[in-house]
Each structure stands twice: as structure tokens, then as C-alpha cells.
């Protein structure tokens, strides 16, 4: 998830340096991610926030802004993998081994620690292949790709991102006994590997592998002089967004769900930007990564003090990810106990249809709880970062 990078020197000469703008951008999307997960656990809404037939504009935008998280996070993981290799005396074989171990570790965490953080279900009646699943397997594929020339990696990444929507009309049911593999690669689906055991594929792998691969290639550009790379970020950001606008306007290719004229101008705009995330369409990735490039430009250009706390979160992303899920879940239980008693302990907070009809809070309370969580997470993450500095351990780099 995070690798040491370069720019700001550390007090320990044995440690590598970091690019603050990358940490800041990663920290920002972590904070947005926390907003989405607070909404998951505490919302009183029983429909998708992007469903234009039921949603309202604030609710839609609250969900939409968090679309930045996964693409940016996985892209920066690829960037950091390249910088990690560049700033350490190691071979590509050693980096490959590191990526494989880290990837398998992330998959294991997804199916254990993260699973129980989301749902206290020791029976594993259902498991979710979420973002750590996608990052882990993408790292394992990247471990093989890094042995190839950079232009080849770039070509593979771009083809996976730009071409995977050609296969939107292929479904797992059409592939017989190999349908499960297509679900893992491209089609979100619930599999039943054993009786009464459901495995929900939320993050199919093909486009995410492309995002990480292009991130690795992008890492080569971070070696440019600062002014040159700032110009590059600005041009690339606007270029990706312009590509999104053109393709989305044509309504021919790039997303399985065309936009349409809605009941008013504002909802038509929402339809225009409402692209498919599962799996991420070409248009989804163009607009989210375009915005990420512009944010990276801003963070390279300006270092406003208000954004400094984001650096801390960006330096311990995996720790933040795991802790924030458990913290939000425990808080949800505590707030639900007075009303629902011990039933609150086993409530499936993220499965809205199974929730009591009178459970949850409106959007203003969601934002208050989100701010409260971020305030709580700051000293916890600060402690962990300081602990890693004081007690360096080769195994801690995997967390």
C-alpha cells in the first residue's frame, strides 16, 4: 500500500526520504474513504446514494467524491513500488519477492482482520473480496510485470484500463465451470464455493491491475525536476478530464451505463458524471485519476498548513485502513446499544436491507461522526508512525 519514497529527508540516515505531495494525496483519499465507511455504518438511507431516482444532490456528491479513493490509492501504490525500487540497493528479483509477500499478506488481511472489522461473523456465511484483495493480487501481477521494459508495462496497463469495457457483455454464466474466474477478473458477482458460504467479488481485478501498472510507469516521471513534473501533472490531469468529457458526451464507449437527460439540469450533470465503479470503467478511471493528477499538482505547488495532517495518514495507510474500520464498527455498536441492546453486537451494519427500519442517521450527523473519527484516528496513527521510527523492524514494513 505504501512504500518509502523520496524528497523530505528523515532524521535517520538509514531510512529513505519521502515525497510529501504523494503522502498528502494518499492521506486525503484515506480521509475521503473514512467518510464513505462512516456513511456505510451509520446511514438511514436504504438505497444507493447514486440512484438518481431516489437520491438528493448532497447525498450523491458525498458518495461520488469518495470514488477518488480506490483509483488514487491503487495508482499511488504502483508509483511507490517504483520509487521503492529506485531508492534502495536491490535487484528487481528482490522487489518481486517483496511485492509477492506483501500482496499475499494483503489478501490474507482482507479475508481475516478486515472481514471481522466489517462483519462480526465467525461462521463466514459471506466474505467480501474488497479493495485489499484487489491491491494484493495487483501487486502479485506487478511482481511479474516489473521484469519487463517500462514501455511494455505501460502498454499492458493502458490496454487493461482502456480495453476492458469491450468485454462488458460477457457474463460468468456464459463460461460454464470457468465462470468463477471471469467473476474474479471482470464481473462483480456472488459466488457460492461451499453450501451456505457466499464469496462476494466487489473488486474484479483486470482494470485494477492496469491502474497499478500505470502507476508504476508513472513513478519514472517522479524523477523529473520539480517544475517539470508539476507541468506534467497539470497537463495530464486536464488531459484525462478532457478525454472523459469527450467520450462521455459521445455516449458510445467507456462505461456500461450511458448518461441521460434527467428531470432538471443538475440531475443531468449527476447522470453525466455517474460512472460505473464495479469494475471501474474507462470513464470512471479517466475522471478520478484526472482529478488525482490535479490534486497532486496542487500539493506539489502549495503546502498549506491545513493539509499537513494528511501527510501523517498518508504515511501509515494500511494501519489507518484496518484501524478505521474497527473504530467505526465499535462506535456504531456503542451508539446502537441503548436502543437495540446486545443485538447491536451482531447487527450487520453494512447490509442495509437487513437493518432495522428505524436505524441510522441523516447526512449532517454522518459528517459530524466522520470528523469525530478523523480526530480520534490522528493520535493513534501518530503513535504508530513514531513506534515504527523508534523500533524499526523488517516485518513492520508490511503494515
C-alpha positions, 0 to 999 in steps of 0.5 A: 500500500505504501512504500518509502519514497523520496524528497523530505529527508528523515532524521535517520540516515538509514531510512529513505526520504519521502515525497510529501505531495504523494503522502498528502494525496494518499492521506486525503483519499484515506480521509475521503474513504473514512467518510464513505465507511462512516456513511456505510455504518451509520446511514438511514438511507436504504438505497444507493446514494447514486440512484438518481431516482431516489437520491438528493444532490448532497447525498450523491456528491458525498458518495461520488467524491469518495470514488477518488479513493480506490483509483488514487490509492491503487495508482499511488501504490504502483508509483511507490513500488517504483520509487521503492525500487529506485531508492534502495540497493536491490535487484528487481528479483528482490522487489518481486519477492517483496511485492509477492509477500506483501500482496499475499499478506494483503489478501490474507488481511482482507479475508481475516482482520478486515472481514471481522472489522466489517462483519462480526461473523465467525461462521463466514456465511459471506466474505467480501473480496474488497479493495485489499484483495484487489491491491494484493493480487495487483501487486502479485501481477506487478511482481511479474510485470516489473521484469519487463521494459517500462514501455511494455508495462505501460502498454499492458496497463493502458490496454487493461484500463482502456480495453476492458469495457469491450468485454462488458457483455460477457457474463460468468454464466456464459463460461460454464465451470470457468465462470468463477474466474471471469467473476474474479477478473471482470464481473462483480458477482456472488459466488457460492464455493461451499453450501451456505458460504457466499464469496462476494467479488466487489473488486474484479481485478483486470482494470485494477491491475492496469491502474497499478501498472500505470502507476508504476510507469508513472513513478519514472516521471517522479524523477523529473525536476520539480517544475517539470513534473508539476507541468506534467501533472497539470497537463495530464490531469486536464488531459484525462478530464478532457478525454472523459468529457469527450467520450462521455458526451459521445455516449458510445464507449467507456462505461456500461451505463450511458448518461441521460437527460434527467428531470432538471439540469443538475440531475443531468450533470449527476447522470453525466458524471455517474460512472460505473465503479464495479469494475471501474470503467474507462470513464470512471478511471479517466475522471478520478485519476484526472482529478488525482493528477490535479490534486497532486499538482496542487500539493506539489505547488502549495503546502498549506498548513491545513493539509499537513495532517494528511501527510501523517495518514498518508504515511501509515495507510494500511494501519489507518485502513484496518484501524478505521474500520474497527473504530467505526464498527465499535462506535456504531455498536456503542451508539446502537446499544441503548436502543437495540441492546446486545443485538447491536453486537451482531447487527450487520451494519453494512447490509442495509436491507437487513437493518432495522427500519428505524436505524441510522442517521441523516447526512449532517450527523454522518459528517459530524461522526466522520470528523469525530473519527478523523480526530480520534484516528490522528493520535493513534496513527501518530503513535504508530508512525513514531513506534515504527521510527523508534523500533524499526523492524523488517516485518513492520514494513508490511503494515 
